[in-house]
């Protein structure tokens, strides 16, 4: 980096590894959150970049007149107003690929936990019920012979599908458009996919277009043996409809790593024994999070050194203007 170190704003918390590297490379300024009201003229002066955990509204961008880049920690960037950034000439980056395997592995684990009720079986053992009450009840569901539908066949969706091939399962998918590079059956609508399968794995970004797309009609189409797994964004599943479908036996089970109002989980879901719930841990291993942290910093370094970001989002394919 040059002697004139770029000024980077961190609104809220940041991964310790990323913070340590940024502090060594940049002039780092921190505020308590992504609130434009916290930005004083002195604080805003010269800020060229933001490093964030997926929270940069348009108002914060507008408060930083010299802002060039928003480096987001996470593959999803629904908390960053990328549309406003694009209109303002600000590049937004994210951290794809480095977490694909971890999220895909978690999806498979969550699927098996949901079908075979393994967390409940372990708790049965830990509570001494194996000795007191005998064997854990037989799981009503199994992975064998299931028809899998993947809602969203991007990088992570494809990694999930490749893992499922090893279980010798039928796989189909729905995205906005058909892919020519995969062997799986394509369905033009989510409803059509749900009607053709009994297991729906959700791995689409959270957006206005995907909000509550997994609704009562989709759940009804899955059928009484149906299972929903969500490792994408909580906003995509209508949690009230899901709770009702589980309570009424419309579907058989669900496994969720993400929720609509994290960290708050609906009490109705917590009360259901046929649901496996995780606190948004799909990419939460030390190694994967370190790789994500490095990519946050590497995007900033590349932008200021070469004028190009390493992993810009599709809305902002910009290069840096000459100073």
Order of alpha helices (4+ residues) and beta strands (2+ residues): beta-alpha-beta-alpha-beta-alpha-beta-alpha-beta-alpha-alpha-alpha-beta-alpha-beta-beta-alpha-beta-alpha-beta-alpha-beta-alpha-beta-alpha
